[in-house]
């Protein structure tokens, strides 16, 4: 929704969706643009947050983090597969 969010960790990924740990909360229904860049590879996909939760703060001064599940747009399936292959390959 026009606000950048830092990705702390990719929890899981498929060509249909991605689970992320973020530094701030995103609401269900929020539309996202996800940019991935590594070397000469640059990919941008779009999706919608379908679930979100808060992880508890850790005991070693870790702050709370936010987890989201994002459903990737079906009409960009070729890009979704490219992102999946790029992340799982390396």
C-alpha positions as CSV (number, residue, x, y, z in Angstrom):
1,X,0.0,0.0,0.0
2,X,2.9,2.4,-0.8
3,X,4.9,1.8,2.4
4,X,8.2,-0.1,2.2
5,X,8.6,-3.0,4.6
6,X,11.9,-4.9,5.4
7,X,11.9,-8.6,5.0
8,X,13.7,-10.3,7.8
9,X,13.3,-13.9,6.6
10,X,11.6,-15.9,3.9
11,X,9.8,-18.6,5.8
12,X,8.5,-20.6,2.8
13,X,7.8,-20.1,-0.8
14,X,5.9,-21.8,-3.7
15,X,5.0,-20.5,-7.2
16,X,1.6,-19.6,-5.6
17,X,2.6,-17.8,-2.4
18,X,5.3,-16.8,0.0
19,X,5.5,-16.7,3.8
20,X,7.6,-13.9,5.1
21,X,8.9,-12.5,8.5
22,X,8.7,-8.7,8.4
23,X,9.7,-5.8,10.6
24,X,6.2,-4.4,10.8
25,X,2.6,-5.5,10.6
26,X,0.6,-5.8,7.3
27,X,-3.1,-6.2,7.4
28,X,-5.0,-9.0,5.6
29,X,-6.1,-7.8,2.2
30,X,-3.1,-5.5,1.8
31,X,-1.8,-5.5,-1.8
32,X,2.0,-5.9,-2.1
33,X,4.7,-5.5,-4.6
34,X,7.7,-7.8,-3.8
35,X,11.1,-7.0,-5.4
36,X,13.9,-9.5,-5.5
37,X,17.4,-8.7,-6.7
38,X,20.5,-10.8,-6.7
39,X,23.4,-10.1,-9.1
40,X,21.9,-9.4,-12.5
41,X,18.5,-11.0,-11.6
42,X,15.7,-8.6,-10.8
43,X,12.1,-9.8,-10.3
44,X,9.0,-8.0,-9.2
45,X,5.8,-9.9,-8.3
46,X,2.5,-8.8,-6.8
47,X,0.1,-10.4,-4.4
48,X,-2.2,-10.0,-1.5
49,X,-1.7,-10.7,2.2
50,X,-4.1,-13.5,3.2
51,X,-3.0,-14.1,6.8
52,X,-0.8,-12.4,9.4
53,X,0.5,-13.0,12.9
54,X,2.9,-11.7,15.5
55,X,5.9,-13.7,16.7
56,X,6.8,-13.2,20.4
57,X,10.0,-11.3,21.3
58,X,13.0,-13.5,22.0
59,X,14.8,-13.6,25.3
60,X,18.1,-12.1,23.9
61,X,16.6,-8.7,23.3
62,X,15.0,-9.7,20.0
63,X,12.1,-7.5,19.1
64,X,8.8,-9.0,18.0
65,X,8.5,-9.8,14.3
66,X,5.5,-10.1,12.1
67,X,4.7,-13.1,9.8
68,X,2.5,-12.9,6.7
69,X,1.3,-15.2,4.1
70,X,1.0,-13.7,0.6
71,X,-1.0,-15.1,-2.2
72,X,0.8,-14.3,-5.5
73,X,-1.2,-13.0,-8.5
74,X,-2.1,-15.9,-10.8
75,X,-1.9,-13.8,-13.9
76,X,1.9,-13.5,-13.3
77,X,2.5,-17.2,-12.9
78,X,5.7,-17.1,-15.1
79,X,7.2,-14.4,-12.8
80,X,6.1,-16.3,-9.7
81,X,7.9,-19.5,-10.9
82,X,11.0,-17.4,-11.8
83,X,11.0,-16.0,-8.2
84,X,10.5,-19.4,-6.7
85,X,13.4,-20.8,-8.8
86,X,15.7,-17.9,-7.9
87,X,15.1,-18.2,-4.2
88,X,15.3,-21.9,-3.9
89,X,18.3,-22.2,-6.2
90,X,20.7,-20.4,-4.0
